[in-house]
Amino acid sequence: MNQQPAPVDVFYVHPTSYLGSGWNGPTTDAKLNQDTDWLSTNIQATAFNGCCAVYAPRYRQASGQSFYAPSADGDQAINLAYGDVRRAFAEFNQRRGPGRPFVLAGHSQGAMMAERLLHEEISGGPWRASSSWRSCPGPDDRRWARGGRARHPGVR
């Protein structure tokens, strides 16, 4: 679908599709990329195709154990994934015109990354005025609740 004339952009962050044994999924893994495209992005992000130009970057997603078995290594994996998403968001904003409206959307791990973007990069930042809608459905983050951390800890 030709998305060029769309009046609104979408920055969509896909959910976890990496099931490997490492801490982060490589963006160069063809099978992982195909699974991410077909099982996540093409099913979820295409909901915006009729109204928006969708930008759905690849990132070195953290493994599930990063979220469900808290550790310093898991925190590093989450931060690595977030760094990729943050850089992709900066590139997304360079490509679109200033003041052009956008939607921030994500699911599962993608929702966690999008929520962190919302708190660290958008709220109070230069992109706040053009942010039209934020949709970040995802799991209740029990790891942070168990650890007594705030809902949006900005893991570092």
N, CA, C and O of each residue as an XYZ file, in Angstrom:
624
protein
N       0.848     -1.180      0.000
C       0.000      0.000      0.000
C       0.892      1.242      0.000
O       1.846      1.328      0.773
N       0.584      2.178     -0.850
C       1.345      3.424     -0.911
C       0.997      4.288      0.301
O      -0.139      4.737      0.450
N       1.973      4.512      1.149
C       1.742      5.273      2.372
C       2.253      6.708      2.280
O       2.103      7.469      3.236
N       2.844      7.092      1.166
C       3.432      8.422      1.035
C       2.452      9.565      1.286
O       2.812     10.524      1.969
N       1.213      9.501      0.755
C       0.313     10.634      0.984
C      -0.345     10.629      2.370
O      -1.164     11.503      2.658
N      -0.012      9.688      3.211
C      -0.636      9.601      4.537
C      -0.357     10.871      5.342
O       0.770     11.367      5.345
N      -1.370     11.394      6.020
C      -1.205     12.638      6.780
C      -0.526     12.467      8.138
O      -0.131     13.449      8.767
N      -0.394     11.223      8.586
C       0.161     10.943      9.910
C       1.181      9.821      9.785
O       1.014      8.917      8.966
N       2.235      9.875     10.593
C       3.239      8.819     10.645
C       3.014      7.965     11.889
O       2.448      8.427     12.879
N       3.464      6.717     11.825
C       3.421      5.823     12.984
C       4.825      5.302     13.237
O       5.493      4.822     12.321
N       5.268      5.400     14.484
C       6.507      4.756     14.916
C       6.064      3.542     15.717
O       5.597      3.667     16.849
N       6.217      2.354     15.112
C       5.735      1.110     15.710
C       6.919      0.264     16.178
O       7.846      0.006     15.410
N       6.882     -0.164     17.436
C       7.945     -0.997     18.004
C       7.367     -2.396     18.229
O       6.454     -2.586     19.032
N       7.915     -3.361     17.508
C       7.380     -4.729     17.521
C       7.641     -5.450     18.850
O       8.521     -5.059     19.617
N       6.859     -6.512     19.109
C       7.041     -7.287     20.336
C       8.216     -8.257     20.221
O       8.876     -8.338     19.185
N       8.456     -8.971     21.280
C       9.520     -9.968     21.308
C       9.194    -11.113     20.359
O       8.118    -11.706     20.436
N      10.117    -11.415     19.475
C      10.001    -12.595     18.623
C      11.281    -13.424     18.701
O      11.371    -14.495     18.101
N      12.263    -12.926     19.440
C      13.539    -13.624     19.595
C      13.416    -14.678     20.684
O      13.081    -14.364     21.826
N      13.686    -15.931     20.329
C      13.596    -17.037     21.274
C      14.937    -17.737     21.464
O      14.987    -18.851     21.985
N      16.013    -17.096     21.049
C      17.338    -17.689     21.153
C      17.878    -17.683     22.571
O      17.219    -17.210     23.497
N      19.074    -18.210     22.730
C      19.676    -18.342     24.057
C      20.502    -17.128     24.470
O      20.886    -17.016     25.635
N      20.783    -16.224     23.544
C      21.555    -15.031     23.883
C      20.687    -13.978     24.546
O      19.474    -14.145     24.669
N      21.314    -12.902     24.970
C      20.577    -11.831     25.644
C      19.812    -10.948     24.677
O      18.753    -10.423     25.021
N      20.342    -10.774     23.456
C      19.693     -9.921     22.453
C      19.640    -10.644     21.116
O      20.555    -11.384     20.756
N      18.558    -10.417     20.391
C      18.418    -10.997     19.064
C      19.160    -10.168     18.033
O      19.018     -8.945     18.008
N      19.950    -10.812     17.179
C      20.697    -10.067     16.164
C      19.785     -9.580     15.039
O      18.894    -10.309     14.603
N      20.001     -8.375     14.579
C      19.189     -7.831     13.479
C      19.614     -8.407     12.131
O      18.972     -8.145     11.113
N      20.685     -9.183     12.119
C      21.181     -9.784     10.880
C      20.683    -11.216     10.685
O      21.036    -11.851      9.691
N      19.886    -11.732     11.595
C      19.366    -13.100     11.527
C      18.143    -13.122     10.604
O      17.077    -12.627     10.972
N      18.298    -13.695      9.411
C      17.228    -13.681      8.406
C      15.958    -14.366      8.903
O      14.859    -13.870      8.654
N      16.084    -15.484      9.591
C      14.905    -16.203     10.108
C      14.188    -15.369     11.164
O      12.961    -15.279     11.150
N      14.934    -14.762     12.072
C      14.334    -13.904     13.095
C      13.624    -12.720     12.442
O      12.514    -12.363     12.838
N      14.259    -12.114     11.449
C      13.640    -10.978     10.753
C      12.347    -11.396     10.057
O      11.353    -10.671     10.103
N      12.359    -12.561      9.415
C      11.152    -13.053      8.748
C      10.048    -13.318      9.775
O       8.897    -12.939      9.557
N      10.390    -13.962     10.887
C       9.396    -14.227     11.936
C       8.830    -12.923     12.491
O       7.623    -12.798     12.697
N       9.706    -11.962     12.728
C       9.258    -10.666     13.251
C       8.322     -9.988     12.255
O       7.271     -9.468     12.631
N       8.713    -10.000     10.982
C       7.888     -9.366      9.949
C       6.513    -10.023      9.838
O       5.491     -9.337      9.843
N       6.492    -11.351      9.738
C       5.236    -12.047      9.462
C       4.390    -12.287     10.696
O       3.162    -12.245     10.610
N       5.001    -12.536     11.830
C       4.223    -12.879     13.022
C       3.873    -11.670     13.878
O       3.006    -11.764     14.747
N       4.517    -10.559     13.655
C       4.254     -9.380     14.489
C       3.907     -8.170     13.643
O       2.760     -7.723     13.610
N       4.900     -7.656     12.971
C       4.746     -6.380     12.278
C       3.636     -6.412     11.231
O       2.793     -5.515     11.204
N       3.620     -7.423     10.375
C       2.597     -7.467      9.321
C       1.196     -7.678      9.871
O       0.221     -7.283      9.232
N       1.076     -8.280     11.019
C      -0.242     -8.489     11.618
C      -0.682     -7.253     12.391
O      -1.839     -6.844     12.292
N       0.213     -6.659     13.150
C      -0.164     -5.569     14.045
C      -0.015     -4.186     13.417
O      -0.966     -3.403     13.426
N       1.134     -3.878     12.884
C       1.388     -2.518     12.388
C       0.565     -2.182     11.154
O       0.298     -1.009     10.890
N       0.163     -3.189     10.399
C      -0.618     -2.909      9.197
C      -2.013     -2.377      9.521
O      -2.725     -1.933      8.620
N      -2.407     -2.415     10.768
C      -3.682     -1.804     11.163
C      -3.686     -0.308     10.851
O      -4.748      0.303     10.725
N      -2.506      0.271     10.728
C      -2.382      1.711     10.467
C      -2.256      2.043      8.980
O      -2.232      3.220      8.620
N      -2.175      1.038      8.114
C      -1.901      1.283      6.695
C      -2.898      2.197      5.999
O      -2.515      2.929      5.087
N      -4.151      2.177      6.398
C      -5.152      2.985      5.723
C      -5.088      4.464      6.044
O      -5.706      5.277      5.358
N      -4.342      4.822      7.086
C      -4.336      6.225      7.512
C      -2.946      6.810      7.714
O      -2.782      8.029      7.775
N      -1.957      5.950      7.816
C      -0.655      6.426      8.281
C       0.498      5.798      7.511
O       0.365      4.719      6.933
N       1.622      6.488      7.515
C       2.867      5.936      7.006
C       3.564      5.254      8.179
O       3.908      5.904      9.166
N       3.771      3.949      8.067
C       4.300      3.157      9.177
C       5.819      3.047      9.092
O       6.375      2.699      8.050
N       6.475      3.347     10.201
C       7.918      3.168     10.352
C       8.084      2.137     11.457
O       7.752      2.404     12.612
N       8.596      0.957     11.110
C       8.740     -0.139     12.071
C      10.182     -0.637     12.042
O      10.502     -1.558     11.291
N      11.044     -0.044     12.844
C      12.466     -0.384     12.786
C      12.795     -1.746     13.395
O      12.089     -2.245     14.272
N      13.865     -2.317     12.914
C      14.426     -3.512     13.561
C      15.273     -3.026     14.727
O      15.861     -1.945     14.680
N      15.324     -3.835     15.764
C      16.197     -3.523     16.896
C      16.662     -4.824     17.526
O      16.049     -5.875     17.338
N      17.739     -4.742     18.265
C      18.289     -5.936     18.921
C      17.460     -6.215     20.174
O      17.866     -5.916     21.297
N      16.288     -6.796     19.941
C      15.339     -7.043     21.021
C      15.950     -7.901     22.126
O      16.725     -8.822     21.867
N      15.588     -7.579     23.347
C      16.060     -8.339     24.503
C      15.306     -9.664     24.565
O      14.139     -9.748     24.182
N      15.984    -10.685     25.051
C      15.336    -11.986     25.210
C      14.295    -11.913     26.319
O      14.333    -11.011     27.155
N      13.382    -12.851     26.324
C      12.356    -12.895     27.355
C      12.925    -13.000     28.754
O      12.367    -12.445     29.701
N      14.043    -13.715     28.889
C      14.636    -13.868     30.224
C      15.115    -12.541     30.789
O      15.252    -12.401     32.004
N      15.368    -11.578     29.938
C      15.778    -10.250     30.410
C      14.696     -9.612     31.264
O      14.987     -8.850     32.185
N      13.446     -9.928     30.952
C      12.316     -9.340     31.661
C      11.831    -10.198     32.822
O      11.350     -9.674     33.827
N      11.957    -11.515     32.684
C      11.349    -12.398     33.679
C      12.331    -13.020     34.662
O      11.912    -13.658     35.628
N      13.608    -12.848     34.437
C      14.634    -13.321     35.373
C      15.610    -12.165     35.588
O      16.687    -12.142     34.991
N      15.239    -11.205     36.439
C      16.031     -9.987     36.615
C      17.505    -10.261     36.916
O      17.844    -11.107     37.744
N      18.362     -9.525     36.222
C      19.805     -9.628     36.441
C      20.476     -8.419     35.803
O      19.864     -7.688     35.024
N      21.730     -8.224     36.144
C      22.498     -7.136     35.532
C      22.628     -7.364     34.025
O      22.557     -6.415     33.243
N      22.817     -8.623     33.618
C      22.906     -8.932     32.190
C      21.589     -8.615     31.480
O      21.585     -8.091     30.367
N      20.482     -8.938     32.132
C      19.174     -8.626     31.559
C      18.971     -7.130     31.403
O      18.450     -6.670     30.387
N      19.385     -6.369     32.418
C      19.285     -4.908     32.331
C      20.109     -4.380     31.163
O      19.673     -3.476     30.451
N      21.306     -4.945     30.966
C      22.147     -4.519     29.840
C      21.471     -4.844     28.508
O      21.532     -4.053     27.567
N      20.830     -6.007     28.433
C      20.142     -6.400     27.201
C      18.985     -5.447     26.899
O      18.785     -5.042     25.754
N      18.227     -5.094     27.935
C      17.111     -4.159     27.768
C      17.628     -2.795     27.325
O      17.054     -2.165     26.437
N      18.705     -2.349     27.942
C      19.271     -1.050     27.575
C      19.818     -1.043     26.153
O      19.699     -0.042     25.446
N      20.415     -2.153     25.731
C      20.907     -2.257     24.359
C      19.736     -2.152     23.377
O      19.806     -1.417     22.392
N      18.666     -2.892     23.656
C      17.476     -2.838     22.803
C      16.909     -1.422     22.772
O      16.580     -0.904     21.705
N      16.797     -0.806     23.929
C      16.249      0.550     23.987
C      17.135      1.541     23.226
O      16.621      2.442     22.563
N      18.439      1.387     23.314
C      19.343      2.270     22.574
C      19.081      2.209     21.079
O      19.093      3.235     20.398
N      18.844      0.999     20.565
C      18.508      0.852     19.145
C      17.199      1.563     18.815
O      17.100      2.263     17.807
N      16.197      1.379     19.672
C      14.888      2.001     19.447
C      15.008      3.520     19.514
O      14.426      4.232     18.696
N      15.756      4.006     20.480
C      15.945      5.458     20.634
C      16.622      6.061     19.400
O      16.209      7.116     18.919
N      17.652      5.398     18.891
C      18.332      5.887     17.683
C      17.392      5.832     16.469
O      17.390      6.740     15.638
N      16.602      4.767     16.379
C      15.645      4.663     15.273
C      14.597      5.771     15.364
O      14.165      6.306     14.343
N      14.190      6.112     16.582
C      13.212      7.188     16.768
C      13.810      8.529     16.341
O      13.119      9.352     15.741
N      15.075      8.749     16.644
C      15.740      9.990     16.220
C      15.800     10.057     14.693
O      15.560     11.113     14.107
N      16.119      8.933     14.048
C      16.161      8.895     12.581
C      14.763      9.119     11.996
O      14.603      9.849     11.018
N      13.768      8.495     12.594
C      12.366      8.681     12.195
C      12.008     10.163     12.209
O      11.381     10.662     11.274
N      12.400     10.857     13.251
C      12.079     12.282     13.371
C      12.864     13.144     12.392
O      12.380     14.196     11.977
N      14.059     12.720     12.019
C      14.826     13.458     11.014
C      14.185     13.329      9.636
O      14.234     14.263      8.836
N      13.585     12.175      9.358
C      12.991     11.915      8.045
C      11.663     12.629      7.837
O      11.347     13.040      6.721
N      10.899     12.776      8.881
C       9.575     13.397      8.731
C       9.692     14.895      8.944
O      10.655     15.365      9.549
N       8.757     15.616      8.471
C       8.797     17.066      8.605
C       8.516     17.519     10.027
O       7.821     16.832     10.775
N       9.055     18.676     10.403
C       8.793     19.200     11.747
C       7.306     19.518     11.914
O       6.679     20.090     11.023
N       6.769     19.149     13.038
C       5.367     19.407     13.322
C       4.402     18.410     12.698
O       3.201     18.467     12.959
N       4.911     17.499     11.878
C       4.042     16.483     11.271
C       3.568     15.540     12.378
O       4.387     15.061     13.162
N       2.266     15.263     12.459
C       1.760     14.417     13.540
C       2.233     12.970     13.418
O       2.458     12.457     12.322
N       2.375     12.332     14.574
C       2.754     10.926     14.575
C       2.081     10.192     15.721
O       1.639     10.781     16.708
N       2.026      8.884     15.545
C       1.484      7.969     16.545
C       2.640      7.114     17.036
O       3.440      6.627     16.236
N       2.729      6.929     18.339
C       3.710      6.032     18.942
C       2.966      4.775     19.346
O       2.047      4.840     20.163
N       3.344      3.626     18.788
C       2.649      2.376     19.076
C       3.662      1.265     19.305
O       4.748      1.265     18.726
N       3.295      0.336     20.144
C       4.138     -0.817     20.402
C       3.335     -1.896     21.083
O       2.238     -1.650     21.585
N       3.888     -3.102     21.098
C       3.218     -4.218     21.754
C       4.249     -5.024     22.538
O       5.352     -5.270     22.049
N       3.895     -5.427     23.735
C       4.725     -6.255     24.598
C       6.069     -5.557     24.844
O       6.087     -4.436     25.352
N       7.193     -6.195     24.495
C       8.488     -5.523     24.680
C       8.498     -4.186     23.941
O       9.055     -3.201     24.426
N       7.878     -4.167     22.770
C       7.792     -2.920     22.016
C       7.043     -1.843     22.770
O       7.385     -0.664     22.678
N       6.015     -2.241     23.522
C       5.273     -1.276     24.343
C       6.156     -0.729     25.453
O       6.111      0.462     25.761
N       6.959     -1.603     26.055
C       7.870     -1.142     27.112
C       8.883     -0.152     26.555
O       9.195      0.854     27.193
N       9.397     -0.440     25.357
C      10.351      0.470     24.726
C       9.657      1.790     24.364
O      10.223      2.867     24.548
N       8.430      1.693     23.850
C       7.683      2.900     23.480
C       7.351      3.741     24.714
O       7.424      4.969     24.664
N       6.992      3.093     25.808
C       6.707      3.839     27.037
C       7.956      4.552     27.536
O       7.883      5.686     28.011
N       9.090      3.893     27.428
C      10.340      4.532     27.851
C      10.662      5.723     26.949
O      11.107      6.765     27.429
N      10.435      5.567     25.642
C      10.600      6.697     24.714
C       9.695      7.850     25.116
O      10.106      9.010     25.127
N       8.473      7.511     25.440
C       7.503      8.525     25.836
C       8.018      9.327     27.026
O       7.924     10.555     27.042
N       8.552      8.642     28.004
C       9.005      9.320     29.217
C      10.358     10.009     29.065
O      10.579     11.072     29.646
N      11.256      9.419     28.295
C      12.608      9.973     28.201
C      12.822     10.915     27.016
O      13.673     11.803     27.078
N      12.071     10.731     25.956
C      12.334     11.503     24.741
C      11.184     12.413     24.314
O      11.422     13.472     23.734
N       9.953     12.021     24.591
C       8.811     12.763     24.055
C       8.223     13.728     25.069
O       8.082     14.915     24.773
N       7.878     13.255     26.248
C       7.255     14.120     27.262
C       8.191     15.268     27.605
O       9.297     15.062     28.104
N       7.736     16.454     27.333
C       8.550     17.630     27.612
C       9.626     17.897     26.581
O      10.352     18.884     26.692
N       9.746     17.033     25.573
C      10.777     17.198     24.556
C      10.235     17.862     23.303
O       9.062     18.230     23.246
N      11.086     18.014     22.301
C      10.694     18.724     21.087
C       9.625     18.005     20.264
O       8.976     18.631     19.425
N       9.428     16.696     20.490
C       8.464     15.944     19.688
C       7.089     15.868     20.338
O       6.161     15.315     19.749
N       6.946     16.406     21.524
C       5.668     16.311     22.234
C       4.518     16.929     21.443
O       3.440     16.341     21.359
N       4.733     18.087     20.872
C       3.658     18.803     20.175
C       3.122     18.027     18.977
O       1.941     18.148     18.649
N       3.962     17.234     18.316
C       3.495     16.526     17.126
C       3.035     15.101     17.426
O       2.577     14.399     16.524
N       3.153     14.669     18.672
C       2.695     13.336     19.046
C       1.176     13.345     19.140
O       0.601     14.045     19.974
N       0.531     12.563     18.280
C      -0.923     12.571     18.201
C      -1.580     11.573     19.143
O      -2.594     11.876     19.771
N      -1.004     10.392     19.239
C      -1.640      9.333     20.008
C      -0.580      8.321     20.389
O       0.318      8.026     19.601
N      -0.681      7.798     21.574
C       0.285      6.814     22.035
C      -0.468      5.572     22.466
O      -1.340      5.633     23.333
N      -0.132      4.450     21.863
C      -0.760      3.180     22.195
C       0.331      2.189     22.536
O       1.120      1.805     21.673
N       0.382      1.778     23.778
C       1.447      0.888     24.220
C       0.883     -0.303     24.991
O       1.196     -0.470     26.169
N       0.047     -1.144     24.343
C      -0.462     -2.306     25.062
C       0.661     -3.292     25.330
O       1.464     -3.579     24.442
N       0.720     -3.795     26.508
C       1.760     -4.749     26.856
C       1.457     -5.384     28.189
O       0.474     -5.041     28.846
N       2.299     -6.305     28.582
C       2.059     -6.994     29.844
C       2.312     -6.081     31.032
O       3.076     -5.119     30.948
N       1.661     -6.400     32.128
C       1.977     -5.722     33.381
C       3.422     -6.081     33.692
O       3.773     -7.261     33.718
N       4.240     -5.111     33.921
C       5.653     -5.394     34.125
C       5.905     -5.806     35.571
O       6.271     -4.984     36.411
N       5.706     -7.067     35.842
C       5.825     -7.597     37.202
C       7.255     -7.532     37.724
O       7.466     -7.458     38.934
N       8.219     -7.557     36.848
C       9.609     -7.497     37.303
C       9.855     -6.216     38.079
O      10.420     -6.243     39.172
N       9.431     -5.100     37.516
C       9.670     -3.832     38.191
C       8.800     -3.713     39.430
O       9.212     -3.119     40.426
N       7.601     -4.275     39.374
C       6.732     -4.239     40.553
C       7.332     -5.079     41.677
O       7.333     -4.653     42.832
N       7.842     -6.267     41.351
C       8.457     -7.134     42.368
C       9.671     -6.472     42.989
O       9.912     -6.584     44.191
N      10.434     -5.780     42.152
C      11.665     -5.170     42.640
C      11.440     -3.854     43.359
O      12.388     -3.236     43.843
N      10.198     -3.429     43.431
C       9.900     -2.178     44.110
C      10.304     -0.953     43.312
O      10.348      0.153     43.851
N      10.600     -1.140     42.029
C      10.991     -0.011     41.189
C       9.754      0.717     40.696
O       8.649      0.175     40.728
N       9.942      1.926     40.249
C       8.843      2.701     39.661
C       8.382      2.024     38.378
O       9.115      1.214     37.812
N       7.203      2.336     37.921
C       6.646      1.738     36.699
C       7.543      1.983     35.489
O       7.668      1.108     34.632
N       8.163      3.145     35.406
C       9.039      3.475     34.278
C      10.423      3.801     34.812
O      10.766      4.970     34.987
N      11.213      2.780     35.069
C      12.476      2.994     35.766
C      13.597      3.571     34.925
O      14.588      4.057     35.469
N      13.460      3.525     33.608
C      14.578      3.968     32.785
C      15.801      3.128     33.103
O      16.849      3.653     33.477
N      15.658      1.818     32.950
C      16.736      0.883     33.287
C      18.019      1.364     32.654
O      18.049      1.696     31.469
N      19.076      1.404     33.434
C      20.369      1.850     32.922
C      21.440      0.886     33.298
O      22.604      1.091     32.955
